[in-house]
Structure formats: structure tokens, C-alpha cells
Amino acid sequence: MRLKAWLHALVLLCTITVFLSGCGSSKPSWTSFEGAANEKSFPVPKEANQRDHSAANLEMNVANYSLPGLKEDDLFPAAYLEAISEWGWLEDEEDQQDVARVFKKDNKVVQVTILDDYFVIMMPKANDKSMVRSLEVK
């Protein structure tokens, strides 16, 4: 009887381990989007979770999102670039980098930086016209 209980416990433990390891290794799907917290007209994957950001930035409006499976060393996801374009944003090719990209739409400027398991969306605050001008001049 005891052996049977131990066998059931072992099977349950193995099942839970397999289930949890499968859930933790998923990659972002990049299929559905919603507006960013700091710019509603800029797409963010629905599966991303907004992170708290305690540091105050006087010049930039910053939104941080966690997205497990996102890797800084990978190329900027093509599906995300396509969604950004579909939402009407144009990439500023001169400011293009592997992990950071700049996009423009209707006199608005947004920078997206991708890091391991999270990304950051930054844009100049509306009251800081000098910062907007410096981004436009580039």
C-alpha cells in the first residue's frame, strides 16, 4: 500500500515538473496587439505585462513591459515590425540598431528597446519641445 502511494506521488511530481517546464519556455506569439500605456496609437503585444517603473524621467515618457522569451541577441522581431507599420508608424532608418528602433507618426517619436525578457517604449514628453526637436533633427 505504501509503495502505491509513493508511486502516485512520484507520477504527480513528474507531471507537474513537465507542465511547469513547458510553460516557462514559450516564446512570444506576436499575433495580437493593444495600445502602449504611454502612446495608445503604438502597438504592444497583448501578452506583454506592463512593469512598474519607479524612476522618474523628466524628459521621456517611459513604459516598461515584460515579455518572457524575448531575447536581446535576436533580431528585432519581424512580426512586431510589421504590426508597427500596420498601425501607421514609419521607422527612422538612420537611428536603427539591433535592439533599439525609432519610429515616427504624426509628429510623434517613439523609441523601442528590446532586452532579455522585456522591452521599453520611450517617447519625449509633450511639454519638452527641445527633446522633440533634437529627435527630429537626427
N, CA, C and O atoms as a GROMACS GRO file, in nm:
protein
  552
    1MET      N    1   0.081  -0.119   0.000
    1MET     CA    2   0.000   0.000   0.000
    1MET      C    3   0.087   0.127   0.000
    1MET      O    4   0.060   0.222  -0.073
    2ARG      N    5   0.190   0.125   0.083
    2ARG     CA    6   0.280   0.240   0.088
    2ARG      C    7   0.352   0.262  -0.045
    2ARG      O    8   0.369   0.376  -0.088
    3LEU      N    9   0.392   0.156  -0.109
    3LEU     CA   10   0.461   0.164  -0.237
    3LEU      C   11   0.370   0.228  -0.342
    3LEU      O   12   0.416   0.306  -0.426
    4LYS      N   13   0.245   0.195  -0.336
    4LYS     CA   14   0.148   0.252  -0.431
    4LYS      C   15   0.133   0.403  -0.409
    4LYS      O   16   0.124   0.478  -0.506
    5ALA      N   17   0.130   0.448  -0.286
    5ALA     CA   18   0.119   0.591  -0.255
    5ALA      C   19   0.243   0.665  -0.304
    5ALA      O   20   0.232   0.774  -0.360
    6TRP      N   21   0.362   0.606  -0.281
    6TRP     CA   22   0.485   0.668  -0.329
    6TRP      C   23   0.489   0.676  -0.481
    6TRP      O   24   0.535   0.775  -0.538
    7LEU      N   25   0.441   0.572  -0.546
    7LEU     CA   26   0.438   0.571  -0.692
    7LEU      C   27   0.345   0.680  -0.746
    7LEU      O   28   0.379   0.746  -0.844
    8HIS      N   29   0.229   0.697  -0.684
    8HIS     CA   30   0.136   0.804  -0.725
    8HIS      C   31   0.199   0.941  -0.703
    8HIS      O   32   0.185   1.030  -0.787
    9ALA      N   33   0.267   0.959  -0.591
    9ALA     CA   34   0.332   1.087  -0.562
    9ALA      C   35   0.442   1.117  -0.664
    9ALA      O   36   0.457   1.230  -0.709
   10LEU      N   37   0.517   1.014  -0.701
   10LEU     CA   38   0.624   1.031  -0.799
   10LEU      C   39   0.568   1.067  -0.936
   10LEU      O   40   0.622   1.156  -1.003
   11VAL      N   41   0.462   1.001  -0.978
   11VAL     CA   42   0.398   1.031  -1.107
   11VAL      C   43   0.344   1.174  -1.106
   11VAL      O   44   0.360   1.246  -1.204
   12LEU      N   45   0.280   1.215  -0.996
   12LEU     CA   46   0.227   1.351  -0.984
   12LEU      C   47   0.339   1.454  -0.991
   12LEU      O   48   0.326   1.556  -1.059
   13LEU      N   49   0.448   1.429  -0.921
   13LEU     CA   50   0.562   1.521  -0.923
   13LEU      C   51   0.620   1.535  -1.063
   13LEU      O   52   0.652   1.646  -1.107
   14CYS      N   53   0.636   1.424  -1.133
   14CYS     CA   54   0.689   1.428  -1.270
   14CYS      C   55   0.595   1.504  -1.363
   14CYS      O   56   0.641   1.581  -1.448
   15THR      N   57   0.466   1.483  -1.349
   15THR     CA   58   0.368   1.553  -1.433
   15THR      C   59   0.374   1.704  -1.410
   15THR      O   60   0.372   1.781  -1.505
   16ILE      N   61   0.380   1.745  -1.286
   16ILE     CA   62   0.387   1.888  -1.254
   16ILE      C   63   0.517   1.948  -1.307
   16ILE      O   64   0.516   2.059  -1.361
   17THR      N   65   0.628   1.878  -1.294
   17THR     CA   66   0.757   1.927  -1.344
   17THR      C   67   0.754   1.947  -1.495
   17THR      O   68   0.800   2.050  -1.545
   18VAL      N   69   0.700   1.851  -1.568
   18VAL     CA   70   0.690   1.862  -1.714
   18VAL      C   71   0.599   1.978  -1.752
   18VAL      O   72   0.631   2.053  -1.844
   19PHE      N   73   0.488   1.994  -1.684
   19PHE     CA   74   0.394   2.102  -1.712
   19PHE      C   75   0.458   2.238  -1.689
   19PHE      O   76   0.447   2.327  -1.774
   20LEU      N   77   0.525   2.256  -1.576
   20LEU     CA   78   0.587   2.385  -1.545
   20LEU      C   79   0.704   2.418  -1.638
   20LEU      O   80   0.721   2.534  -1.675
   21SER      N   81   0.782   2.320  -1.675
   21SER     CA   82   0.894   2.348  -1.766
   21SER      C   83   0.843   2.384  -1.905
   21SER      O   84   0.906   2.463  -1.974
   22GLY      N   85   0.733   2.328  -1.947
   22GLY     CA   86   0.674   2.362  -2.077
   22GLY      C   87   0.617   2.502  -2.079
   22GLY      O   88   0.626   2.570  -2.181
   23CYS      N   89   0.560   2.546  -1.969
   23CYS     CA   90   0.501   2.680  -1.962
   23CYS      C   91   0.607   2.789  -1.959
   23CYS      O   92   0.585   2.897  -2.013
   24GLY      N   93   0.720   2.763  -1.899
   24GLY     CA   94   0.822   2.865  -1.884
   24GLY      C   95   0.906   2.890  -2.007
   24GLY      O   96   0.976   2.991  -2.013
   25SER      N   97   0.902   2.803  -2.106
   25SER     CA   98   0.991   2.818  -2.219
   25SER      C   99   0.922   2.869  -2.345
   25SER      O  100   0.978   2.860  -2.454
   26SER      N  101   0.802   2.921  -2.332
   26SER     CA  102   0.729   2.966  -2.452
   26SER      C  103   0.785   3.098  -2.504
   26SER      O  104   0.835   3.180  -2.428
   27LYS      N  105   0.776   3.115  -2.635
   27LYS     CA  106   0.821   3.238  -2.700
   27LYS      C  107   0.700   3.324  -2.730
   27LYS      O  108   0.589   3.272  -2.743
   28PRO      N  109   0.718   3.455  -2.741
   28PRO     CA  110   0.606   3.544  -2.774
   28PRO      C  111   0.544   3.507  -2.908
   28PRO      O  112   0.615   3.466  -3.000
   29SER      N  113   0.414   3.522  -2.920
   29SER     CA  114   0.347   3.485  -3.045
   29SER      C  115   0.339   3.601  -3.144
   29SER      O  116   0.333   3.577  -3.265
   30TRP      N  117   0.339   3.726  -3.097
   30TRP     CA  118   0.333   3.844  -3.184
   30TRP      C  119   0.211   3.842  -3.276
   30TRP      O  120   0.221   3.879  -3.392
   31THR      N  121   0.094   3.799  -3.224
   31THR     CA  122  -0.024   3.790  -3.309
   31THR      C  123  -0.132   3.892  -3.274
   31THR      O  124  -0.209   3.931  -3.362
   32SER      N  125  -0.141   3.936  -3.150
   32SER     CA  126  -0.244   4.034  -3.114
   32SER      C  127  -0.181   4.148  -3.034
   32SER      O  128  -0.091   4.127  -2.953
   33PHE      N  129  -0.232   4.268  -3.059
   33PHE     CA  130  -0.169   4.388  -3.002
   33PHE      C  131  -0.274   4.482  -2.942
   33PHE      O  132  -0.392   4.475  -2.974
   34GLU      N  133  -0.226   4.569  -2.852
   34GLU     CA  134  -0.307   4.677  -2.796
   34GLU      C  135  -0.218   4.800  -2.786
   34GLU      O  136  -0.097   4.791  -2.802
   35GLY      N  137  -0.278   4.916  -2.758
   35GLY     CA  138  -0.202   5.040  -2.750
   35GLY      C  139  -0.112   5.043  -2.628
   35GLY      O  140  -0.147   4.992  -2.522
   36ALA      N  141   0.004   5.104  -2.642
   36ALA     CA  142   0.101   5.118  -2.532
   36ALA      C  143   0.046   5.210  -2.425
   36ALA      O  144  -0.041   5.293  -2.452
   37ALA      N  145   0.096   5.195  -2.304
   37ALA     CA  146   0.050   5.277  -2.192
   37ALA      C  147   0.083   5.424  -2.212
   37ALA      O  148   0.005   5.511  -2.173
   38ASN      N  149   0.196   5.454  -2.274
   38ASN     CA  150   0.237   5.593  -2.292
   38ASN      C  151   0.201   5.649  -2.430
   38ASN      O  152   0.213   5.770  -2.452
   39GLU      N  153   0.157   5.565  -2.523
   39GLU     CA  154   0.113   5.611  -2.656
   39GLU      C  155   0.014   5.507  -2.711
   39GLU      O  156   0.055   5.403  -2.764
   40LYS      N  157  -0.114   5.537  -2.698
   40LYS     CA  158  -0.219   5.442  -2.735
   40LYS      C  159  -0.218   5.403  -2.883
   40LYS      O  160  -0.272   5.299  -2.919
   41SER      N  161  -0.158   5.485  -2.969
   41SER     CA  162  -0.155   5.453  -3.111
   41SER      C  163  -0.035   5.367  -3.150
   41SER      O  164  -0.015   5.338  -3.268
   42PHE      N  165   0.047   5.325  -3.050
   42PHE     CA  166   0.163   5.241  -3.077
   42PHE      C  167   0.136   5.101  -3.024
   42PHE      O  168   0.099   5.085  -2.908
   43PRO      N  169   0.155   4.996  -3.109
   43PRO     CA  170   0.119   4.861  -3.068
   43PRO      C  171   0.215   4.797  -2.967
   43PRO      O  172   0.336   4.816  -2.972
   44VAL      N  173   0.154   4.720  -2.877
   44VAL     CA  174   0.227   4.640  -2.779
   44VAL      C  175   0.161   4.502  -2.779
   44VAL      O  176   0.038   4.494  -2.778
   45PRO      N  177   0.237   4.394  -2.779
   45PRO     CA  178   0.175   4.261  -2.775
   45PRO      C  179   0.085   4.247  -2.652
   45PRO      O  180   0.123   4.285  -2.542
   46LYS      N  181  -0.035   4.191  -2.672
   46LYS     CA  182  -0.128   4.173  -2.561
   46LYS      C  183  -0.072   4.082  -2.453
   46LYS      O  184  -0.110   4.094  -2.336
   47GLU      N  185   0.017   3.991  -2.489
   47GLU     CA  186   0.072   3.900  -2.390
   47GLU      C  187   0.182   3.965  -2.305
   47GLU      O  188   0.231   3.904  -2.210
   48ALA      N  189   0.222   4.088  -2.338
   48ALA     CA  190   0.321   4.161  -2.258
   48ALA      C  191   0.253   4.219  -2.134
   48ALA      O  192   0.137   4.258  -2.139
   49ASN      N  193   0.327   4.223  -2.025
   49ASN     CA  194   0.277   4.278  -1.899
   49ASN      C  195   0.353   4.405  -1.864
   49ASN      O  196   0.476   4.405  -1.862
   50GLN      N  197   0.280   4.511  -1.838
   50GLN     CA  198   0.347   4.637  -1.803
   50GLN      C  199   0.412   4.623  -1.667
   50GLN      O  200   0.351   4.574  -1.572
   51ARG      N  201   0.536   4.666  -1.658
   51ARG     CA  202   0.613   4.661  -1.534
   51ARG      C  203   0.610   4.796  -1.467
   51ARG      O  204   0.600   4.899  -1.534
   52ASP      N  205   0.619   4.796  -1.336
   52ASP     CA  206   0.629   4.922  -1.262
   52ASP      C  207   0.764   4.983  -1.288
   52ASP      O  208   0.866   4.914  -1.295
   53HIS      N  209   0.764   5.115  -1.301
   53HIS     CA  210   0.890   5.186  -1.322
   53HIS      C  211   0.893   5.300  -1.222
   53HIS      O  212   0.823   5.400  -1.239
   54SER      N  213   0.975   5.286  -1.120
   54SER     CA  214   0.975   5.383  -1.011
   54SER      C  215   1.058   5.508  -1.040
   54SER      O  216   1.030   5.614  -0.984
   55ALA      N  217   1.159   5.498  -1.124
   55ALA     CA  218   1.246   5.613  -1.152
   55ALA      C  219   1.173   5.714  -1.240
   55ALA      O  220   1.118   5.679  -1.345
   56ALA      N  221   1.173   5.839  -1.197
   56ALA     CA  222   1.107   5.946  -1.273
   56ALA      C  223   1.203   5.999  -1.379
   56ALA      O  224   1.318   6.033  -1.349
   57ASN      N  225   1.157   6.006  -1.501
   57ASN     CA  226   1.236   6.060  -1.610
   57ASN      C  227   1.169   6.191  -1.652
   57ASN      O  228   1.054   6.190  -1.696
   58LEU      N  229   1.239   6.301  -1.638
   58LEU     CA  230   1.181   6.432  -1.665
   58LEU      C  231   1.165   6.460  -1.813
   58LEU      O  232   1.080   6.541  -1.850
   59GLU      N  233   1.244   6.397  -1.898
   59GLU     CA  234   1.241   6.428  -2.041
   59GLU      C  235   1.162   6.327  -2.124
   59GLU      O  236   1.108   6.362  -2.228
   60MET      N  237   1.156   6.203  -2.078
   60MET     CA  238   1.093   6.097  -2.157
   60MET      C  239   0.978   6.032  -2.081
   60MET      O  240   0.982   6.016  -1.959
   61ASN      N  241   0.876   5.995  -2.155
   61ASN     CA  242   0.765   5.917  -2.102
   61ASN      C  243   0.798   5.771  -2.130
   61ASN      O  244   0.807   5.732  -2.247
   62VAL      N  245   0.817   5.691  -2.027
   62VAL     CA  246   0.870   5.556  -2.041
   62VAL      C  247   0.766   5.452  -1.996
   62VAL      O  248   0.702   5.468  -1.892
   63ALA      N  249   0.751   5.347  -2.076
   63ALA     CA  250   0.667   5.233  -2.039
   63ALA      C  251   0.751   5.106  -2.054
   63ALA      O  252   0.807   5.080  -2.160
   64ASN      N  253   0.758   5.029  -1.948
   64ASN     CA  254   0.834   4.902  -1.948
   64ASN      C  255   0.738   4.785  -1.952
   64ASN      O  256   0.635   4.786  -1.884
   65TYR      N  257   0.770   4.685  -2.033
   65TYR     CA  258   0.687   4.566  -2.046
   65TYR      C  259   0.772   4.441  -2.032
   65TYR      O  260   0.880   4.432  -2.090
   66SER      N  261   0.723   4.345  -1.955
   66SER     CA  262   0.790   4.215  -1.950
   66SER      C  263   0.726   4.124  -2.055
   66SER      O  264   0.605   4.125  -2.075
   67LEU      N  265   0.810   4.046  -2.120
   67LEU     CA  266   0.764   3.953  -2.222
   67LEU      C  267   0.861   3.835  -2.225
   67LEU      O  268   0.960   3.837  -2.298
   68PRO      N  269   0.833   3.730  -2.144
   68PRO     CA  270   0.923   3.616  -2.138
   68PRO      C  271   0.946   3.555  -2.276
   68PRO      O  272   0.855   3.545  -2.357
   69GLY      N  273   1.069   3.516  -2.300
   69GLY     CA  274   1.107   3.457  -2.428
   69GLY      C  275   1.170   3.557  -2.524
   69GLY      O  276   1.225   3.517  -2.626
   70LEU      N  277   1.161   3.685  -2.493
   70LEU     CA  278   1.221   3.789  -2.576
   70LEU      C  279   1.371   3.793  -2.550
   70LEU      O  280   1.413   3.791  -2.434
   71LYS      N  281   1.451   3.798  -2.654
   71LYS     CA  282   1.597   3.794  -2.639
   71LYS      C  283   1.662   3.914  -2.707
   71LYS      O  284   1.633   3.944  -2.823
   72GLU      N  285   1.749   3.980  -2.634
   72GLU     CA  286   1.822   4.097  -2.686
   72GLU      C  287   1.911   4.059  -2.803
   72GLU      O  288   1.928   4.139  -2.895
   73ASP      N  289   1.969   3.940  -2.800
   73ASP     CA  290   2.063   3.899  -2.904
   73ASP      C  291   1.995   3.862  -3.036
   73ASP      O  292   2.059   3.859  -3.141
   74ASP      N  293   1.864   3.834  -3.031
   74ASP     CA  294   1.791   3.802  -3.154
   74ASP      C  295   1.765   3.930  -3.232
   74ASP      O  296   1.774   4.040  -3.178
   75LEU      N  297   1.733   3.915  -3.359
   75LEU     CA  298   1.695   4.031  -3.439
   75LEU      C  299   1.563   4.087  -3.390
   75LEU      O  300   1.485   4.016  -3.327
   76PHE      N  301   1.537   4.214  -3.419
   76PHE     CA  302   1.409   4.274  -3.385
   76PHE      C  303   1.299   4.192  -3.453
   76PHE      O  304   1.306   4.173  -3.574
   77PRO      N  305   1.200   4.144  -3.381
   77PRO     CA  306   1.100   4.053  -3.440
   77PRO      C  307   1.030   4.112  -3.562
   77PRO      O  308   0.972   4.221  -3.554
   78ALA      N  309   1.035   4.040  -3.673
   78ALA     CA  310   0.974   4.088  -3.798
   78ALA      C  311   0.824   4.105  -3.784
   78ALA      O  312   0.768   4.199  -3.841
   79ALA      N  313   0.758   4.018  -3.710
   79ALA     CA  314   0.613   4.029  -3.690
   79ALA      C  315   0.578   4.157  -3.615
   79ALA      O  316   0.475   4.218  -3.641
   80TYR      N  317   0.664   4.198  -3.522
   80TYR     CA  318   0.640   4.322  -3.447
   80TYR      C  319   0.662   4.443  -3.538
   80TYR      O  320   0.584   4.538  -3.535
   81LEU      N  321   0.767   4.439  -3.619
   81LEU     CA  322   0.791   4.549  -3.714
   81LEU      C  323   0.673   4.563  -3.810
   81LEU      O  324   0.634   4.675  -3.845
   82GLU      N  325   0.617   4.452  -3.853
   82GLU     CA  326   0.501   4.454  -3.944
   82GLU      C  327   0.379   4.516  -3.875
   82GLU      O  328   0.307   4.595  -3.936
   83ALA      N  329   0.356   4.479  -3.750
   83ALA     CA  330   0.242   4.535  -3.676
   83ALA      C  331   0.259   4.685  -3.656
   83ALA      O  332   0.163   4.761  -3.669
   84ILE      N  333   0.379   4.728  -3.624
   84ILE     CA  334   0.406   4.870  -3.605
   84ILE      C  335   0.375   4.946  -3.734
   84ILE      O  336   0.312   5.052  -3.732
   85SER      N  337   0.420   4.892  -3.845
   85SER     CA  338   0.392   4.952  -3.976
   85SER      C  339   0.243   4.956  -4.006
   85SER      O  340   0.192   5.056  -4.056
   86GLU      N  341   0.172   4.847  -3.976
   86GLU     CA  342   0.028   4.842  -3.998
   86GLU      C  343  -0.047   4.944  -3.913
   86GLU      O  344  -0.154   4.991  -3.953
   87TRP      N  345   0.006   4.980  -3.800
   87TRP     CA  346  -0.055   5.080  -3.714
   87TRP      C  347  -0.020   5.223  -3.759
   87TRP      O  348  -0.058   5.320  -3.694
   88GLY      N  349   0.054   5.235  -3.870
   88GLY     CA  350   0.082   5.365  -3.929
   88GLY      C  351   0.213   5.430  -3.890
   88GLY      O  352   0.235   5.546  -3.923
   89TRP      N  353   0.299   5.359  -3.821
   89TRP     CA  354   0.427   5.414  -3.779
   89TRP      C  355   0.534   5.382  -3.883
   89TRP      O  356   0.537   5.272  -3.938
   90LEU      N  357   0.622   5.479  -3.909
   90LEU     CA  358   0.733   5.461  -4.003
   90LEU      C  359   0.863   5.456  -3.925
   90LEU      O  360   0.885   5.535  -3.833
   91GLU      N  361   0.950   5.363  -3.963
   91GLU     CA  362   1.078   5.351  -3.895
   91GLU      C  363   1.176   5.455  -3.946
   91GLU      O  364   1.186   5.479  -4.066
   92ASP      N  365   1.248   5.516  -3.854
   92ASP     CA  366   1.356   5.609  -3.888
   92ASP      C  367   1.481   5.525  -3.911
   92ASP      O  368   1.548   5.484  -3.816
   93GLU      N  369   1.512   5.499  -4.036
   93GLU     CA  370   1.622   5.409  -4.073
   93GLU      C  371   1.758   5.455  -4.021
   93GLU      O  372   1.845   5.373  -3.995
   94GLU      N  373   1.778   5.586  -4.006
   94GLU     CA  374   1.907   5.638  -3.962
   94GLU      C  375   1.936   5.601  -3.817
   94GLU      O  376   2.052   5.584  -3.780
   95ASP      N  377   1.832   5.588  -3.735
   95ASP     CA  378   1.851   5.558  -3.593
   95ASP      C  379   1.836   5.409  -3.563
   95ASP      O  380   1.826   5.371  -3.447
   96GLN      N  381   1.834   5.326  -3.665
   96GLN     CA  382   1.813   5.183  -3.648
   96GLN      C  383   1.933   5.116  -3.583
   96GLN      O  384   2.048   5.140  -3.622
   97GLN      N  385   1.906   5.033  -3.483
   97GLN     CA  386   2.006   4.949  -3.418
   97GLN      C  387   1.945   4.812  -3.401
   97GLN      O  388   1.826   4.793  -3.428
   98ASP      N  389   2.024   4.715  -3.357
   98ASP     CA  390   1.971   4.580  -3.338
   98ASP      C  391   1.866   4.574  -3.228
   98ASP      O  392   1.761   4.512  -3.246
   99VAL      N  393   1.891   4.638  -3.115
   99VAL     CA  394   1.799   4.628  -3.002
   99VAL      C  395   1.710   4.751  -2.985
   99VAL      O  396   1.611   4.745  -2.912
  100ALA      N  397   1.743   4.862  -3.048
  100ALA     CA  398   1.665   4.985  -3.034
  100ALA      C  399   1.626   5.038  -3.172
  100ALA      O  400   1.709   5.047  -3.263
  101ARG      N  401   1.499   5.073  -3.186
  101ARG     CA  402   1.448   5.129  -3.311
  101ARG      C  403   1.368   5.254  -3.280
  101ARG      O  404   1.308   5.266  -3.173
  102VAL      N  405   1.369   5.349  -3.374
  102VAL     CA  406   1.294   5.474  -3.360
  102VAL      C  407   1.186   5.476  -3.468
  102VAL      O  408   1.212   5.445  -3.584
  103PHE      N  409   1.065   5.515  -3.428
  103PHE     CA  410   0.950   5.521  -3.519
  103PHE      C  411   0.885   5.658  -3.508
  103PHE      O  412   0.887   5.720  -3.402
  104LYS      N  413   0.825   5.704  -3.621
  104LYS     CA  414   0.761   5.835  -3.626
  104LYS      C  415   0.621   5.822  -3.684
  104LYS      O  416   0.595   5.740  -3.772
  105LYS      N  417   0.532   5.908  -3.633
  105LYS     CA  418   0.395   5.914  -3.685
  105LYS      C  419   0.333   6.045  -3.637
  105LYS      O  420   0.331   6.072  -3.517
  106ASP      N  421   0.282   6.124  -3.729
  106ASP     CA  422   0.210   6.247  -3.694
  106ASP      C  423   0.286   6.333  -3.592
  106ASP      O  424   0.230   6.371  -3.489
  107ASN      N  425   0.412   6.365  -3.620
  107ASN     CA  426   0.496   6.448  -3.533
  107ASN      C  427   0.521   6.385  -3.396
  107ASN      O  428   0.558   6.456  -3.303
  108LYS      N  429   0.501   6.256  -3.383
  108LYS     CA  430   0.533   6.184  -3.260
  108LYS      C  431   0.652   6.094  -3.287
  108LYS      O  432   0.668   6.042  -3.398
  109VAL      N  433   0.736   6.077  -3.186
  109VAL     CA  434   0.855   5.994  -3.198
  109VAL      C  435   0.854   5.892  -3.085
  109VAL      O  436   0.833   5.928  -2.968
  110VAL      N  437   0.876   5.765  -3.119
  110VAL     CA  438   0.878   5.656  -3.021
  110VAL      C  439   1.004   5.574  -3.042
  110VAL      O  440   1.039   5.541  -3.155
  111GLN      N  441   1.073   5.543  -2.933
  111GLN     CA  442   1.188   5.452  -2.940
  111GLN      C  443   1.152   5.324  -2.866
  111GLN      O  444   1.101   5.328  -2.754
  112VAL      N  445   1.180   5.210  -2.930
  112VAL     CA  446   1.155   5.080  -2.868
  112VAL      C  447   1.290   5.010  -2.851
  112VAL      O  448   1.366   4.995  -2.947
  113THR      N  449   1.319   4.968  -2.728
  113THR     CA  450   1.442   4.898  -2.698
  113THR      C  451   1.406   4.759  -2.645
  113THR      O  452   1.328   4.746  -2.551
  114ILE      N  453   1.464   4.656  -2.706
  114ILE     CA  454   1.437   4.518  -2.666
  114ILE      C  455   1.556   4.464  -2.588
  114ILE      O  456   1.671   4.473  -2.632
  115LEU      N  457   1.526   4.407  -2.471
  115LEU     CA  458   1.626   4.344  -2.386
  115LEU      C  459   1.577   4.204  -2.353
  115LEU      O  460   1.469   4.164  -2.396
  116ASP      N  461   1.655   4.128  -2.277
  116ASP     CA  462   1.614   3.991  -2.242
  116ASP      C  463   1.489   3.993  -2.155
  116ASP      O  464   1.489   4.049  -2.045
  117ASP      N  465   1.382   3.932  -2.205
  117ASP     CA  466   1.254   3.914  -2.136
  117ASP      C  467   1.177   4.042  -2.107
  117ASP      O  468   1.078   4.038  -2.033
  118TYR      N  469   1.218   4.155  -2.163
  118TYR     CA  470   1.136   4.276  -2.151
  118TYR      C  471   1.174   4.376  -2.260
  118TYR      O  472   1.278   4.363  -2.325
  119PHE      N  473   1.088   4.476  -2.278
  119PHE     CA  474   1.118   4.584  -2.372
  119PHE      C  475   1.068   4.716  -2.315
  119PHE      O  476   0.983   4.719  -2.227
  120VAL      N  477   1.124   4.825  -2.368
  120VAL     CA  478   1.096   4.959  -2.318
  120VAL      C  479   1.047   5.044  -2.434
  120VAL      O  480   1.107   5.044  -2.542
  121ILE      N  481   0.939   5.118  -2.411
  121ILE     CA  482   0.888   5.213  -2.510
  121ILE      C  483   0.905   5.352  -2.450
  121ILE      O  484   0.850   5.382  -2.344
  122MET      N  485   0.981   5.438  -2.521
  122MET     CA  486   1.008   5.574  -2.472
  122MET      C  487   0.964   5.675  -2.577
  122MET      O  488   0.977   5.653  -2.697
  123MET      N  489   0.912   5.786  -2.527
  123MET     CA  490   0.881   5.897  -2.616
  123MET      C  491   0.898   6.027  -2.539
  123MET      O  492   0.878   6.030  -2.417
  124PRO      N  493   0.935   6.134  -2.609
  124PRO     CA  494   0.952   6.262  -2.541
  124PRO      C  495   0.821   6.307  -2.480
  124PRO      O  496   0.714   6.289  -2.539
  125LYS      N  497   0.829   6.366  -2.364
  125LYS     CA  498   0.709   6.421  -2.301
  125LYS      C  499   0.662   6.540  -2.384
  125LYS      O  500   0.742   6.612  -2.442
  126ALA      N  501   0.533   6.559  -2.388
  126ALA     CA  502   0.473   6.663  -2.473
  126ALA      C  503   0.521   6.802  -2.438
  126ALA      O  504   0.527   6.889  -2.525
  127ASN      N  505   0.554   6.827  -2.313
  127ASN     CA  506   0.595   6.961  -2.272
  127ASN      C  507   0.743   6.989  -2.297
  127ASN      O  508   0.788   7.101  -2.272
  128ASP      N  509   0.820   6.891  -2.345
  128ASP     CA  510   0.962   6.912  -2.369
  128ASP      C  511   0.986   6.922  -2.520
  128ASP      O  512   1.022   6.823  -2.584
  129LYS      N  513   0.967   7.042  -2.576
  129LYS     CA  514   0.979   7.063  -2.720
  129LYS      C  515   1.124   7.055  -2.767
  129LYS      O  516   1.148   7.021  -2.883
  130SER      N  517   1.221   7.085  -2.681
  130SER     CA  518   1.361   7.076  -2.723
  130SER      C  519   1.398   6.932  -2.751
  130SER      O  520   1.475   6.906  -2.844
  131MET      N  521   1.347   6.839  -2.672
  131MET     CA  522   1.378   6.698  -2.693
  131MET      C  523   1.316   6.647  -2.822
  131MET      O  524   1.378   6.569  -2.894
  132VAL      N  525   1.193   6.692  -2.853
  132VAL     CA  526   1.127   6.653  -2.978
  132VAL      C  527   1.207   6.704  -3.096
  132VAL      O  528   1.230   6.630  -3.192
  133ARG      N  529   1.251   6.830  -3.090
  133ARG     CA  530   1.330   6.886  -3.198
  133ARG      C  531   1.461   6.810  -3.217
  133ARG      O  532   1.503   6.786  -3.330
  134SER      N  533   1.527   6.772  -3.106
  134SER     CA  534   1.655   6.701  -3.120
  134SER      C  535   1.635   6.563  -3.181
  134SER      O  536   1.721   6.516  -3.255
  135LEU      N  537   1.524   6.497  -3.152
  135LEU     CA  538   1.496   6.367  -3.214
  135LEU      C  539   1.460   6.382  -3.359
  135LEU      O  540   1.492   6.295  -3.440
  136GLU      N  541   1.391   6.492  -3.396
  136GLU     CA  542   1.352   6.514  -3.534
  136GLU      C  543   1.472   6.551  -3.620
  136GLU      O  544   1.475   6.518  -3.739
  137VAL      N  545   1.570   6.619  -3.564
  137VAL     CA  546   1.686   6.664  -3.639
  137VAL      C  547   1.772   6.545  -3.681
  137VAL      O  548   1.834   6.548  -3.787
  138LYS      N  549   1.777   6.441  -3.599
  138LYS     CA  550   1.860   6.323  -3.631
  138LYS      C  551   1.816   6.267  -3.756
  138LYS      O  552   1.872   6.167  -3.802
   0.00000   0.00000   0.00000
